[in-house]
Structure formats: structure tokens, C-alpha cells
Amino acid sequence: MGEYVGFSRAEMQNTLVNYISNDALMIYWHHKARQFTYLIAEDREDYRGELKRLKRAIKNGDIVSVSSGETISIGNESLFPVLVEFRGVQCPAYFLLSESCMGNFIDFTPYFFRTETKRDEVLTYLQN
């Protein structure tokens, strides 16, 4: 798989490995910074704030859909994504990281979680 808008799969995977080794609880693509960012256990307030921000964006219609995606394997680790489709925004991250690399994945911004249980809890929160 090649590069998309200056991003490579290998660079993204290396970034995720680094964040995982720093005990990231949630890793997500930051559109303005054009890179992944992550939150750890000590970032509880920021974590809650990000989820509330997403919930508001759903209510405002800025988010078109929220769903779970295919698990991403990075080395010996698995990341479980919530896929967020922002209205009119494309994102290279999930598209490049997914094994199937389907074209419509470019419309989804990934929010990765370290466990399937946490991913499902967040998905339920956002969908209700």
C-alpha cells in the first residue's frame, strides 16, 4: 500500500506502536493537526470532554454516522475502532491502516480503543 496525502501506513503503524507503549487508552486522528493523538488514564477530563464533543457533533448533524470497524493489528496488539463519519471530512488514517483498504473507509475517522469492551461502551454511549 502506498502513501495517501503524504502519509504512509508504516509511519502510522509506528506512531500507534509508540502510543501503545505509552499506555494510550484512546487514540484518534486529529484533523487540524493532521496526526494521531492519544489520551492516557491521567487524561480523564480530556477523555470525557472528547466524548461529549462527539455526542454534541452527532446532535448538531456534524457527524453523519458512528459504527464499529475492523480490528487493526499492530505488532502483538489489537486496536478496536469506533468509526466516526464527519460531514464533508475525509481521513487517511483508517483507510491506510485497514487490511481491506476499501474506498469508503476514507470517509471515517478512527477512534481506537485497547479493548473491545471499551470500544463497545463508547459506541453505545455515542449511539444513544
OpenMM code with the backbone's topology and positions (N, CA, C; nanometers):
from openmm import Vec3, app, unit

residues = "MET GLY GLU TYR VAL GLY PHE SER ARG ALA GLU MET GLN ASN THR LEU VAL ASN TYR ILE SER ASN ASP ALA LEU MET ILE TYR TRP HIS HIS LYS ALA ARG GLN PHE THR TYR LEU ILE ALA GLU ASP ARG GLU ASP TYR ARG GLY GLU LEU LYS ARG LEU LYS ARG ALA ILE LYS ASN GLY ASP ILE VAL SER VAL SER SER GLY GLU THR ILE SER ILE GLY ASN GLU SER LEU PHE PRO VAL LEU VAL GLU PHE ARG GLY VAL GLN CYS PRO ALA TYR PHE LEU LEU SER GLU SER CYS MET GLY ASN PHE ILE ASP PHE THR PRO TYR PHE PHE ARG THR GLU THR LYS ARG ASP GLU VAL LEU THR TYR LEU GLN ASN".split()
positions = [
    Vec3(0.0846, -0.1163, 0.0000),
    Vec3(0.0000, 0.0000, 0.0000),
    Vec3(0.0894, 0.1228, 0.0000),
    Vec3(0.0612, 0.2176, -0.0817),
    Vec3(0.1447, 0.3358, -0.0944),
    Vec3(0.1087, 0.4443, 0.0046),
    Vec3(0.1301, 0.5663, -0.0357),
    Vec3(0.1042, 0.6798, 0.0511),
    Vec3(-0.0233, 0.7501, 0.0070),
    Vec3(-0.0844, 0.8200, 0.0991),
    Vec3(-0.2025, 0.8993, 0.0707),
    Vec3(-0.1799, 1.0363, 0.1339),
    Vec3(-0.1789, 1.1398, 0.0556),
    Vec3(-0.1623, 1.2763, 0.1016),
    Vec3(-0.0423, 1.2896, 0.1964),
    Vec3(0.0694, 1.2272, 0.1609),
    Vec3(0.1900, 1.2400, 0.2413),
    Vec3(0.1972, 1.1505, 0.3630),
    Vec3(0.1035, 1.0592, 0.3794),
    Vec3(0.1030, 0.9689, 0.4934),
    Vec3(0.1332, 0.8280, 0.4453),
    Vec3(0.2048, 0.7519, 0.5232),
    Vec3(0.2284, 0.6128, 0.4874),
    Vec3(0.1761, 0.5221, 0.5976),
    Vec3(0.1400, 0.4032, 0.5592),
    Vec3(0.0913, 0.3037, 0.6541),
    Vec3(0.1982, 0.2744, 0.7593),
    Vec3(0.3233, 0.2587, 0.7175),
    Vec3(0.4317, 0.2269, 0.8114),
    Vec3(0.4489, 0.3379, 0.9144),
    Vec3(0.4426, 0.4631, 0.8728),
    Vec3(0.4550, 0.5750, 0.9666),
    Vec3(0.3408, 0.5739, 1.0682),
    Vec3(0.2214, 0.5499, 1.0196),
    Vec3(0.1060, 0.5459, 1.1105),
    Vec3(0.1182, 0.4298, 1.2086),
    Vec3(0.1592, 0.3141, 1.1596),
    Vec3(0.1758, 0.1994, 1.2484),
    Vec3(0.2829, 0.2272, 1.3541),
    Vec3(0.3938, 0.2880, 1.3151),
    Vec3(0.4992, 0.3227, 1.4108),
    Vec3(0.4476, 0.4197, 1.5177),
    Vec3(0.3685, 0.5156, 1.4757),
    Vec3(0.3098, 0.6103, 1.5701),
    Vec3(0.2194, 0.5365, 1.6691),
    Vec3(0.1380, 0.4462, 1.6189),
    Vec3(0.0477, 0.3711, 1.7064),
    Vec3(0.1250, 0.2828, 1.8038),
    Vec3(0.2312, 0.2191, 1.7579),
    Vec3(0.3154, 0.1369, 1.8462),
    Vec3(0.3717, 0.2235, 1.9585),
    Vec3(0.4179, 0.3421, 1.9250),
    Vec3(0.4700, 0.4346, 2.0253),
    Vec3(0.3625, 0.4731, 2.1264),
    Vec3(0.2439, 0.5049, 2.0793),
    Vec3(0.1353, 0.5440, 2.1691),
    Vec3(0.0917, 0.4274, 2.2572),
    Vec3(0.0858, 0.3081, 2.2001),
    Vec3(0.0505, 0.1894, 2.2786),
    Vec3(0.1528, 0.1689, 2.3901),
    Vec3(0.2806, 0.1852, 2.3582),
    Vec3(0.3851, 0.1670, 2.4592),
    Vec3(0.3784, 0.2744, 2.5681),
    Vec3(0.3117, 0.3864, 2.5396),
    Vec3(0.2909, 0.4919, 2.6389),
    Vec3(0.1581, 0.4756, 2.7130),
    Vec3(0.0981, 0.3566, 2.7015),
    Vec3(-0.0271, 0.3220, 2.7712),
    Vec3(-0.1478, 0.4038, 2.7269),
    Vec3(-0.1562, 0.4321, 2.5983),
    Vec3(-0.2715, 0.5046, 2.5455),
    Vec3(-0.3997, 0.4247, 2.5702),
    Vec3(-0.5032, 0.4956, 2.6149),
    Vec3(-0.6344, 0.4329, 2.6309),
    Vec3(-0.7231, 0.4573, 2.5104),
    Vec3(-0.7079, 0.5763, 2.4518),
    Vec3(-0.7824, 0.6124, 2.3320),
    Vec3(-0.6856, 0.6836, 2.2383),
    Vec3(-0.6856, 0.6416, 2.1134),
    Vec3(-0.6021, 0.7025, 2.0101),
    Vec3(-0.6960, 0.7467, 1.8983),
    Vec3(-0.6812, 0.8707, 1.8562),
    Vec3(-0.7692, 0.9165, 1.7485),
    Vec3(-0.6973, 1.0148, 1.6576),
    Vec3(-0.7525, 1.0296, 1.5380),
    Vec3(-0.6958, 1.1181, 1.4380),
    Vec3(-0.7430, 1.2603, 1.4658),
    Vec3(-0.6495, 1.3515, 1.4764),
    Vec3(-0.6794, 1.4923, 1.4991),
    Vec3(-0.6689, 1.5625, 1.3630),
    Vec3(-0.7813, 1.6053, 1.3108),
    Vec3(-0.7845, 1.6595, 1.1742),
    Vec3(-0.7042, 1.7880, 1.1579),
    Vec3(-0.7135, 1.8797, 1.2526),
    Vec3(-0.6396, 2.0058, 1.2379),
    Vec3(-0.4892, 1.9834, 1.2444),
    Vec3(-0.4452, 1.8937, 1.3334),
    Vec3(-0.3015, 1.8651, 1.3465),
    Vec3(-0.2537, 1.7678, 1.2384),
    Vec3(-0.3474, 1.6998, 1.1729),
    Vec3(-0.3178, 1.6009, 1.0685),
    Vec3(-0.2263, 1.4900, 1.1209),
    Vec3(-0.2624, 1.4397, 1.2404),
    Vec3(-0.1861, 1.3311, 1.3012),
    Vec3(-0.2695, 1.2641, 1.4090),
    Vec3(-0.2225, 1.1479, 1.4527),
    Vec3(-0.2867, 1.0815, 1.5651),
    Vec3(-0.2511, 1.1533, 1.6940),
    Vec3(-0.3409, 1.1481, 1.7886),
    Vec3(-0.3152, 1.1929, 1.9241),
    Vec3(-0.3709, 1.0855, 2.0166),
    Vec3(-0.3314, 1.0892, 2.1420),
    Vec3(-0.3789, 0.9859, 2.2332),
    Vec3(-0.4014, 1.0411, 2.3721),
    Vec3(-0.4818, 0.9679, 2.4473),
    Vec3(-0.5104, 1.0021, 2.5860),
    Vec3(-0.4761, 0.8821, 2.6740),
    Vec3(-0.4230, 0.9115, 2.7930),
    Vec3(-0.3886, 0.8080, 2.8897),
    Vec3(-0.4808, 0.8201, 3.0103),
    Vec3(-0.4664, 0.7313, 3.1072),
    Vec3(-0.5545, 0.7280, 3.2237),
    Vec3(-0.5613, 0.8631, 3.2958),
    Vec3(-0.4507, 0.9335, 3.3043),
    Vec3(-0.4479, 1.0631, 3.3729),
    Vec3(-0.5226, 1.1727, 3.2971),
    Vec3(-0.5593, 1.1478, 3.1738),
    Vec3(-0.6303, 1.2456, 3.0906),
    Vec3(-0.7822, 1.2286, 3.0985),
    Vec3(-0.8309, 1.1855, 3.2125),
    Vec3(-0.9740, 1.1549, 3.2280),
    Vec3(-1.0656, 1.2673, 3.1820),
    Vec3(-1.0340, 1.3898, 3.2230),
    Vec3(-1.1192, 1.5041, 3.1860),
    Vec3(-1.1181, 1.5280, 3.0349),
    Vec3(-1.0020, 1.5191, 2.9740),
    Vec3(-0.9923, 1.5347, 2.8283),
    Vec3(-1.0667, 1.4223, 2.7569),
    Vec3(-1.0580, 1.3020, 2.8114),
    Vec3(-1.1267, 1.1858, 2.7547),
    Vec3(-1.2782, 1.2099, 2.7554),
    Vec3(-1.3304, 1.2463, 2.8722),
    Vec3(-1.4746, 1.2753, 2.8831),
    Vec3(-1.5135, 1.3905, 2.7909),
    Vec3(-1.4282, 1.4934, 2.7869),
    Vec3(-1.4565, 1.6083, 2.7014),
    Vec3(-1.4629, 1.5721, 2.5547),
    Vec3(-1.3734, 1.4854, 2.5098),
    Vec3(-1.3748, 1.4429, 2.3693),
    Vec3(-1.5018, 1.3653, 2.3370),
    Vec3(-1.5427, 1.2763, 2.4264),
    Vec3(-1.6655, 1.2001, 2.4023),
    Vec3(-1.7880, 1.2911, 2.4034),
    Vec3(-1.7912, 1.3892, 2.4918),
    Vec3(-1.9021, 1.4851, 2.4937),
    Vec3(-1.9038, 1.5690, 2.3662),
    Vec3(-1.7844, 1.6063, 2.3193),
    Vec3(-1.7746, 1.6830, 2.1950),
    Vec3(-1.8325, 1.6028, 2.0782),
    Vec3(-1.8000, 1.4725, 2.0731),
    Vec3(-1.8541, 1.3862, 1.9683),
    Vec3(-2.0055, 1.3754, 1.9792),
    Vec3(-2.0554, 1.3597, 2.0999),
    Vec3(-2.2008, 1.3477, 2.1218),
    Vec3(-2.2717, 1.4760, 2.0738),
    Vec3(-2.2144, 1.5932, 2.1047),
    Vec3(-2.2720, 1.7203, 2.0573),
    Vec3(-2.2694, 1.7285, 1.9045),
    Vec3(-2.1605, 1.6832, 1.8449),
    Vec3(-2.1490, 1.6872, 1.6984),
    Vec3(-2.2518, 1.5963, 1.6318),
    Vec3(-2.2853, 1.4863, 1.6957),
    Vec3(-2.3906, 1.3973, 1.6438),
    Vec3(-2.5240, 1.4706, 1.6476),
    Vec3(-2.5544, 1.5323, 1.7618),
    Vec3(-2.6815, 1.6049, 1.7766),
    Vec3(-2.6912, 1.7220, 1.6790),
    Vec3(-2.5776, 1.7880, 1.6539),
    Vec3(-2.5761, 1.9034, 1.5622),
    Vec3(-2.5758, 1.8635, 1.4155),
    Vec3(-2.5590, 1.7363, 1.3859),
    Vec3(-2.5561, 1.6900, 1.2480),
    Vec3(-2.4190, 1.6982, 1.1828),
    Vec3(-2.3153, 1.7342, 1.2599),
    Vec3(-2.1797, 1.7395, 1.2052),
    Vec3(-2.1204, 1.5999, 1.1871),
    Vec3(-2.1748, 1.5036, 1.2595),
    Vec3(-2.1359, 1.3632, 1.2440),
    Vec3(-2.2515, 1.2901, 1.1798),
    Vec3(-2.2225, 1.2241, 1.0675),
    Vec3(-2.3237, 1.1550, 0.9882),
    Vec3(-2.3521, 1.0158, 1.0438),
    Vec3(-2.2458, 0.9454, 1.0871),
    Vec3(-2.2648, 0.8106, 1.1396),
    Vec3(-2.1518, 0.7737, 1.2345),
    Vec3(-2.1821, 0.6757, 1.3188),
    Vec3(-2.0856, 0.6200, 1.4131),
    Vec3(-2.1056, 0.4688, 1.4123),
    Vec3(-1.9947, 0.3942, 1.3956),
    Vec3(-2.0053, 0.2479, 1.3906),
    Vec3(-1.8744, 0.1863, 1.4382),
    Vec3(-1.8764, 0.0550, 1.4547),
    Vec3(-1.7510, -0.0138, 1.4864),
    Vec3(-1.6860, -0.0547, 1.3544),
    Vec3(-1.5546, -0.0706, 1.3583),
    Vec3(-1.4814, -0.1093, 1.2384),
    Vec3(-1.4026, -0.2357, 1.2618),
    Vec3(-1.3311, -0.2784, 1.1589),
    Vec3(-1.2498, -0.3990, 1.1716),
    Vec3(-1.1316, -0.3723, 1.2638),
    Vec3(-1.0989, -0.4719, 1.3431),
    Vec3(-0.9875, -0.4625, 1.4358),
    Vec3(-0.8578, -0.4426, 1.3587),
    Vec3(-0.7729, -0.3548, 1.4103),
    Vec3(-0.6434, -0.3274, 1.3492),
    Vec3(-0.5369, -0.3943, 1.4350),
    Vec3(-0.4553, -0.4781, 1.3737),
    Vec3(-0.3453, -0.5439, 1.4442),
    Vec3(-0.2174, -0.4661, 1.4210),
    Vec3(-0.1528, -0.4312, 1.5309),
    Vec3(-0.0255, -0.3583, 1.5268),
    Vec3(0.0718, -0.4397, 1.6115),
    Vec3(0.1615, -0.5114, 1.5459),
    Vec3(0.2521, -0.6000, 1.6195),
    Vec3(0.1726, -0.7051, 1.6946),
    Vec3(0.1926, -0.7130, 1.8244),
    Vec3(0.1198, -0.8092, 1.9079),
    Vec3(-0.0071, -0.7500, 1.9678),
    Vec3(-0.0383, -0.6290, 1.9334),
    Vec3(-0.1531, -0.5579, 1.9901),
    Vec3(-0.2675, -0.5501, 1.8901),
    Vec3(-0.3870, -0.5400, 1.9452),
    Vec3(-0.5060, -0.5161, 1.8639),
    Vec3(-0.5693, -0.3860, 1.9090),
    Vec3(-0.6164, -0.3097, 1.8130),
    Vec3(-0.6890, -0.1870, 1.8415),
    Vec3(-0.8295, -0.2006, 1.7848),
    Vec3(-0.9270, -0.1574, 1.8635),
    Vec3(-1.0672, -0.1735, 1.8286),
    Vec3(-1.1269, -0.0362, 1.7988),
    Vec3(-1.1633, -0.0116, 1.6726),
    Vec3(-1.2059, 0.1235, 1.6338),
    Vec3(-1.3554, 0.1507, 1.6435),
    Vec3(-1.3837, 0.2739, 1.6812),
    Vec3(-1.5131, 0.3356, 1.6577),
    Vec3(-1.4876, 0.4252, 1.5372),
    Vec3(-1.5672, 0.4092, 1.4347),
    Vec3(-1.5510, 0.4883, 1.3124),
    Vec3(-1.6524, 0.6021, 1.3119),
    Vec3(-1.6015, 0.7231, 1.3017),
    Vec3(-1.6847, 0.8430, 1.3044),
    Vec3(-1.6806, 0.9055, 1.1660),
    Vec3(-1.7986, 0.9266, 1.1092),
    Vec3(-1.8068, 0.9908, 0.9782),
    Vec3(-1.8511, 1.1355, 0.9975),
    Vec3(-1.7549, 1.2265, 0.9863),
    Vec3(-1.7843, 1.3690, 0.9941),
    Vec3(-1.8351, 1.4164, 0.8588),
    Vec3(-1.9354, 1.5003, 0.8604),
    Vec3(-1.9939, 1.5527, 0.7357),
    Vec3(-1.8867, 1.6282, 0.6557),
    Vec3(-1.8611, 1.5821, 0.5324),
    Vec3(-1.7705, 1.6502, 0.4413),
    Vec3(-1.6226, 1.6408, 0.4752),
    Vec3(-1.5837, 1.5482, 0.5621),
    Vec3(-1.4432, 1.5362, 0.6029),
    Vec3(-1.3914, 1.3977, 0.5665),
    Vec3(-1.2776, 1.3938, 0.5005),
    Vec3(-1.2125, 1.2665, 0.4711),
    Vec3(-1.0895, 1.2520, 0.5594),
    Vec3(-1.0515, 1.1263, 0.5839),
    Vec3(-0.9424, 1.0976, 0.6757),
    Vec3(-0.8592, 0.9814, 0.6208),
    Vec3(-0.7290, 0.9985, 0.6075),
    Vec3(-0.6456, 0.8921, 0.5523),
    Vec3(-0.6158, 0.7789, 0.6502),
    Vec3(-0.6339, 0.8018, 0.7786),
    Vec3(-0.5838, 0.7101, 0.8816),
    Vec3(-0.6423, 0.5694, 0.8724),
    Vec3(-0.7724, 0.5561, 0.8836),
    Vec3(-0.8316, 0.4218, 0.8844),
    Vec3(-0.8172, 0.3560, 0.7480),
    Vec3(-0.8287, 0.4359, 0.6439),
    Vec3(-0.8123, 0.3861, 0.5073),
    Vec3(-0.6762, 0.3190, 0.4908),
    Vec3(-0.5702, 0.3837, 0.5394),
    Vec3(-0.4349, 0.3288, 0.5246),
    Vec3(-0.4075, 0.2120, 0.6188),
    Vec3(-0.4671, 0.2137, 0.7357),
    Vec3(-0.4387, 0.1103, 0.8353),
    Vec3(-0.5197, -0.0174, 0.8165),
    Vec3(-0.6368, -0.0082, 0.7539),
    Vec3(-0.7220, -0.1259, 0.7399),
    Vec3(-0.6640, -0.2235, 0.6381),
    Vec3(-0.6804, -0.3494, 0.6676),
    Vec3(-0.6296, -0.4547, 0.5786),
    Vec3(-0.7050, -0.4569, 0.4460),
    Vec3(-0.8354, -0.4328, 0.4508),
    Vec3(-0.9140, -0.4414, 0.3280),
    Vec3(-0.9027, -0.3155, 0.2426),
    Vec3(-0.8680, -0.2020, 0.3030),
    Vec3(-0.8406, -0.0781, 0.2301),
    Vec3(-0.9510, -0.0437, 0.1297),
    Vec3(-1.0744, -0.0501, 0.1758),
    Vec3(-1.1871, -0.0193, 0.0890),
    Vec3(-1.1991, 0.1322, 0.0716),
    Vec3(-1.2429, 0.1741, -0.0448),
    Vec3(-1.2523, 0.3156, -0.0766),
    Vec3(-1.3368, 0.3960, 0.0190),
    Vec3(-1.4493, 0.3409, 0.0672),
    Vec3(-1.5359, 0.4190, 0.1543),
    Vec3(-1.4753, 0.4402, 0.2929),
    Vec3(-1.3672, 0.3722, 0.3260),
    Vec3(-1.3017, 0.3922, 0.4553),
    Vec3(-1.2406, 0.5314, 0.4657),
    Vec3(-1.2206, 0.5979, 0.3551),
    Vec3(-1.1634, 0.7318, 0.3550),
    Vec3(-1.2575, 0.8318, 0.4231),
    Vec3(-1.3841, 0.7960, 0.4373),
    Vec3(-1.4829, 0.8841, 0.4990),
    Vec3(-1.4872, 0.8714, 0.6509),
    Vec3(-1.4104, 0.7783, 0.7078),
    Vec3(-1.4200, 0.7511, 0.8508),
    Vec3(-1.2952, 0.7939, 0.9274),
    Vec3(-1.3189, 0.8601, 1.0397),
    Vec3(-1.2126, 0.8977, 1.1325),
    Vec3(-1.2110, 0.7935, 1.2434),
    Vec3(-1.0971, 0.7291, 1.2672),
    Vec3(-1.0931, 0.6246, 1.3700),
    Vec3(-1.0658, 0.6793, 1.5097),
    Vec3(-1.1352, 0.6216, 1.6038),
    Vec3(-1.1078, 0.6376, 1.7473),
    Vec3(-1.0770, 0.4976, 1.7957),
    Vec3(-0.9507, 0.4704, 1.8277),
    Vec3(-0.9074, 0.3369, 1.8653),
    Vec3(-0.9074, 0.3188, 2.0160),
    Vec3(-0.9493, 0.1987, 2.0571),
    Vec3(-0.9513, 0.1609, 2.1974),
    Vec3(-0.8742, 0.0314, 2.2144),
    Vec3(-0.8211, 0.0105, 2.3332),
    Vec3(-0.7345, -0.1044, 2.3596),
    Vec3(-0.8119, -0.2327, 2.3837),
    Vec3(-0.9410, -0.2215, 2.4186),
    Vec3(-1.0215, -0.3418, 2.4391),
    Vec3(-1.1521, -0.3303, 2.3611),
    Vec3(-1.2031, -0.4434, 2.3254),
    Vec3(-1.3315, -0.4485, 2.2554),
    Vec3(-1.4434, -0.3986, 2.3465),
    Vec3(-1.4339, -0.4300, 2.4740),
    Vec3(-1.5349, -0.3879, 2.5719),
    Vec3(-1.5433, -0.2360, 2.5785),
    Vec3(-1.4287, -0.1685, 2.5880),
    Vec3(-1.4275, -0.0223, 2.5948),
    Vec3(-1.4802, 0.0373, 2.4657),
    Vec3(-1.4404, -0.0193, 2.3527),
    Vec3(-1.4931, 0.0280, 2.2232),
    Vec3(-1.6451, 0.0191, 2.2206),
    Vec3(-1.6991, -0.0940, 2.2662),
    Vec3(-1.8435, -0.1142, 2.2651),
    Vec3(-1.9150, -0.0181, 2.3604),
    Vec3(-1.8537, 0.0099, 2.4762),
    Vec3(-1.9116, 0.1062, 2.5710),
    Vec3(-1.9200, 0.2451, 2.5078),
    Vec3(-1.8133, 0.2861, 2.4426),
    Vec3(-1.8110, 0.4181, 2.3792),
    Vec3(-1.9108, 0.4237, 2.2640),
    Vec3(-1.9169, 0.3190, 2.1853),
    Vec3(-2.0114, 0.3139, 2.0740),
    Vec3(-2.1554, 0.3258, 2.1248),
    Vec3(-2.1879, 0.2531, 2.2299),
    Vec3(-2.3212, 0.2588, 2.2890),
    Vec3(-2.3512, 0.3998, 2.3393),
    Vec3(-2.2555, 0.4618, 2.4059),
    Vec3(-2.2725, 0.5987, 2.4561),
    Vec3(-2.3023, 0.6950, 2.3394),
    Vec3(-2.2278, 0.6835, 2.2326),
    Vec3(-2.2453, 0.7752, 2.1203),
    Vec3(-2.3743, 0.7505, 2.0430),
    Vec3(-2.4193, 0.6267, 2.0399),
    Vec3(-2.5384, 0.5941, 1.9607),
    Vec3(-2.6688, 0.6175, 2.0368),
    Vec3(-2.6612, 0.6382, 2.1666),
    Vec3(-2.7843, 0.6593, 2.2463),
    Vec3(-2.8010, 0.8018, 2.2894),
] * unit.nanometer
topology = app.Topology()
chain = topology.addChain("A")
for resn in residues:
    res = topology.addResidue(resn, chain)
    for name in ("N", "CA", "C"):
        topology.addAtom(name, app.Element.getBySymbol(name[0]), res)
